[in-house]
Amino acid sequence: IKRQYKLFRDPEINALVTRVGRRVAYAAQRPDYRWEFLVFEGKEANAFCLPGGKVGIFTGILPYTRDEPGMATVISHEVAHALARHAGERLSQSRLAQSGGLGLGVALGGSPASSAIMQGYSLGTQLGILLPYSRTQESEADKVGLILMAKAGYDPAQALEFWKHMMVKDKKGAKLPEFMSTHPNDATRL
């Protein structure tokens, strides 16, 4: 990721992200994780956390974080994903769905309807299992993130301001219905 995206060099923003990240990491009580908090240049209003504590913030989210509690909302959410091991859960779910598809493909052989059945299986697992599971993980990370915010000394009620700003952003563009998204919509999160 460091090779794919350019690191953002604003010392004030980097200091903010590091300060908030350290407070949240301390609250997470996982010294065995190698916590690292980096800001990447990118238009997307997004952040991520890799297993083991590597957190990335894209500059596109900065207009919505606006202040330290807003940044704490984002970082706490991402740290919660790492603590809950959501990446591993997603990998397991994907492998299980893929194995089911392979088994179904073998069972169908080359039947004339196999292509349509396989497309139905793929769509069904995506909309009926994988996306709802992802939204559940996002909601869990929101809740655990609020607890981490409080433990780190931030007022979790301030997270509402961040989600209100994100909601305004989302009204500007076309948005998928929630059932087709990996994330709950901002109104659900509020």
Backbone torsions as a table, in degrees:
resi	resn	phi	psi	omega
1	ILE	NA	-37.3	178.7
2	LYS	-64.6	-28.5	177.4
3	ARG	-80.9	-28.3	-176.6
4	GLN	-81.0	-35.5	-177.0
5	TYR	-119.4	145.8	179.0
6	LYS	-80.6	134.5	176.4
7	LEU	-70.3	140.4	178.8
8	PHE	-81.4	132.2	-170.8
9	ARG	-104.0	9.5	179.3
10	ASP	-70.7	114.4	-175.2
11	PRO	-64.6	-31.8	-179.4
12	GLU	-68.0	-45.7	179.6
13	ILE	-67.3	-42.8	179.2
14	ASN	-62.8	-38.7	177.7
15	ALA	-64.5	-41.0	178.2
16	LEU	-61.3	-49.1	-178.2
17	VAL	-63.2	-41.4	179.1
18	THR	-65.6	-45.3	-179.7
19	ARG	-60.4	-50.5	179.9
20	VAL	-64.1	-45.2	-179.5
21	GLY	-58.0	-43.5	179.8
22	ARG	-65.0	-40.3	179.0
23	ARG	-64.1	-43.9	-179.2
24	VAL	-69.1	-41.0	178.4
25	ALA	-61.7	-40.6	177.3
26	TYR	-62.2	-42.9	179.1
27	ALA	-64.8	-30.0	-179.2
28	ALA	-70.4	-19.9	177.4
29	GLN	54.4	46.8	175.7
30	ARG	-128.9	73.4	-179.4
31	PRO	-66.8	-14.7	178.3
32	ASP	-75.3	-15.6	175.9
33	TYR	-80.0	147.6	177.8
34	ARG	-97.8	76.9	-174.9
35	TRP	-62.4	132.9	176.1
36	GLU	-146.5	132.7	-176.4
37	PHE	-124.2	112.6	-176.0
38	LEU	-125.2	151.3	176.1
39	VAL	-111.8	128.7	180.0
40	PHE	-112.8	145.2	174.5
41	GLU	-73.8	128.4	179.8
42	GLY	178.6	140.3	-176.7
43	LYS	-73.4	-22.0	-175.7
44	GLU	-68.9	136.8	177.2
45	ALA	-83.8	80.0	-171.4
46	ASN	-152.1	164.5	174.4
47	ALA	-148.3	167.5	-179.8
48	PHE	-152.5	163.2	173.0
49	CYS	-138.4	129.6	176.8
50	LEU	-93.6	156.6	178.5
51	PRO	-54.6	140.0	179.5
52	GLY	91.5	-3.7	170.7
53	GLY	104.1	21.8	176.0
54	LYS	-91.9	111.3	-176.0
55	VAL	-109.0	130.9	177.2
56	GLY	-121.1	136.3	178.5
57	ILE	-118.5	127.3	175.0
58	PHE	-88.4	143.1	-177.3
59	THR	-61.0	-22.6	178.7
60	GLY	-63.1	-17.2	179.4
61	ILE	-90.7	-13.4	-175.5
62	LEU	-58.8	-39.0	178.2
63	PRO	-63.1	-18.4	-177.8
64	TYR	-97.6	-26.0	176.9
65	THR	-72.7	-43.4	173.8
66	ARG	64.4	-34.6	-176.2
67	ASP	-153.6	-177.0	-176.8
68	GLU	-62.5	-45.1	177.1
69	PRO	-62.7	-33.8	176.2
70	GLY	-64.4	-42.5	176.9
71	MET	-66.1	-36.9	178.2
72	ALA	-63.8	-34.5	177.0
73	THR	-60.6	-47.5	-178.0
74	VAL	-67.1	-50.2	-176.2
75	ILE	-65.6	-41.5	179.2
76	SER	-61.7	-39.7	177.2
77	HIS	-61.5	-46.2	-178.7
78	GLU	-67.5	-40.3	177.3
79	VAL	-62.8	-37.7	177.7
80	ALA	-60.3	-38.4	176.1
81	HIS	-58.6	-43.7	-179.5
82	ALA	-65.5	-44.0	-179.1
83	LEU	-63.1	-37.9	-179.1
84	ALA	-83.3	-4.0	179.2
85	ARG	56.8	43.1	-177.9
86	HIS	-64.1	-34.8	-179.9
87	ALA	-61.2	-42.2	178.2
88	GLY	-65.6	-39.7	177.6
89	GLU	-62.8	-42.2	179.7
90	ARG	-63.8	-40.7	178.5
91	LEU	-62.0	-43.7	178.6
92	SER	-62.2	-44.4	179.0
93	GLN	-61.0	-45.4	-179.1
94	SER	-62.8	-43.0	179.3
95	ARG	-64.8	-39.5	178.6
96	LEU	-64.0	-44.8	178.7
97	ALA	-63.7	-40.1	179.3
98	GLN	-65.7	-41.4	178.2
99	SER	-63.1	-40.7	177.0
100	GLY	-61.3	-40.9	178.1
101	GLY	-64.5	-40.5	177.9
102	LEU	-64.4	-43.3	178.5
103	GLY	-62.4	-42.4	178.4
104	LEU	-64.0	-41.7	179.1
105	GLY	-61.2	-41.9	178.3
106	VAL	-65.7	-43.4	-179.2
107	ALA	-63.6	-36.0	-178.6
108	LEU	-78.3	-23.5	-177.5
109	GLY	60.1	-133.6	-179.8
110	GLY	-108.2	30.6	-177.3
111	SER	-59.6	152.1	-178.2
112	PRO	-58.3	-30.7	-177.3
113	ALA	-91.0	-0.6	-172.9
114	SER	-60.2	-38.9	-179.0
115	SER	-63.1	-45.4	179.7
116	ALA	-66.5	-39.4	179.7
117	ILE	-66.4	-41.5	179.3
118	MET	-65.3	-39.1	176.7
119	GLN	-64.8	-40.3	177.0
120	GLY	-63.6	-40.9	177.2
121	TYR	-61.9	-47.0	-179.3
122	SER	-60.1	-48.4	179.3
123	LEU	-64.8	-41.3	-179.9
124	GLY	-63.5	-44.5	179.5
125	THR	-68.1	-37.0	179.9
126	GLN	-65.5	-53.3	-176.1
127	LEU	-78.8	-30.1	-174.1
128	GLY	-95.4	-20.1	-176.3
129	ILE	-127.0	-59.9	-170.8
130	LEU	-67.1	-47.9	-179.1
131	LEU	-67.4	-45.4	176.5
132	PRO	-60.5	-37.4	178.9
133	TYR	-64.2	-42.3	178.0
134	SER	-61.9	-43.4	178.4
135	ARG	-63.4	-36.2	176.7
136	THR	-63.4	-42.6	177.4
137	GLN	-63.0	-40.7	179.1
138	GLU	-63.3	-42.5	177.9
139	SER	-64.4	-40.2	177.5
140	GLU	-62.8	-43.3	178.8
141	ALA	-64.5	-35.2	175.3
142	ASP	-61.0	-47.6	-177.5
143	LYS	-67.1	-47.9	178.9
144	VAL	-64.6	-36.3	177.5
145	GLY	-60.0	-39.1	177.6
146	LEU	-63.4	-39.8	177.3
147	ILE	-64.2	-44.0	178.3
148	LEU	-62.7	-40.6	177.2
149	MET	-56.3	-48.0	-178.7
150	ALA	-62.9	-44.4	178.9
151	LYS	-62.5	-31.0	-179.7
152	ALA	-83.5	-1.1	177.0
153	GLY	93.4	13.3	177.5
154	TYR	-101.5	149.8	177.3
155	ASP	-79.7	113.2	-178.1
156	PRO	-61.7	-22.5	177.9
157	ALA	-63.3	-22.4	178.5
158	GLN	-67.7	-18.3	177.6
159	ALA	-61.8	-28.8	178.8
160	LEU	-59.1	-38.6	179.4
161	GLU	-62.7	-42.7	178.2
162	PHE	-60.1	-48.2	-177.4
163	TRP	-67.0	-31.3	175.2
164	LYS	-64.9	-41.7	177.8
165	HIS	-64.4	-41.0	178.5
166	MET	-65.5	-36.6	-179.8
167	MET	-63.5	-39.8	177.5
168	VAL	-63.1	-42.9	178.4
169	LYS	-60.3	-44.0	-175.9
170	ASP	-69.0	-22.7	178.3
171	LYS	-72.7	-17.7	-176.3
172	LYS	-76.8	-27.0	-175.8
173	GLY	-122.1	172.6	176.8
174	ALA	-67.9	137.5	-176.3
175	LYS	-127.4	136.4	175.8
176	LEU	-68.5	151.0	171.9
177	PRO	-61.4	149.9	-175.1
178	GLU	-55.9	-38.2	-177.0
179	PHE	-65.1	-15.1	178.6
180	MET	-103.8	8.1	-174.7
181	SER	-111.5	155.7	175.4
182	THR	-79.4	-17.5	-176.2
183	HIS	-120.8	148.5	170.9
184	PRO	-64.4	151.8	176.7
185	ASN	-71.7	164.2	-173.8
186	ASP	-64.2	-33.2	177.7
187	ALA	-63.6	-39.6	176.5
188	THR	-63.7	-41.9	-179.6
189	ARG	-65.4	-40.3	177.2
190	LEU	-61.2	NA	NA
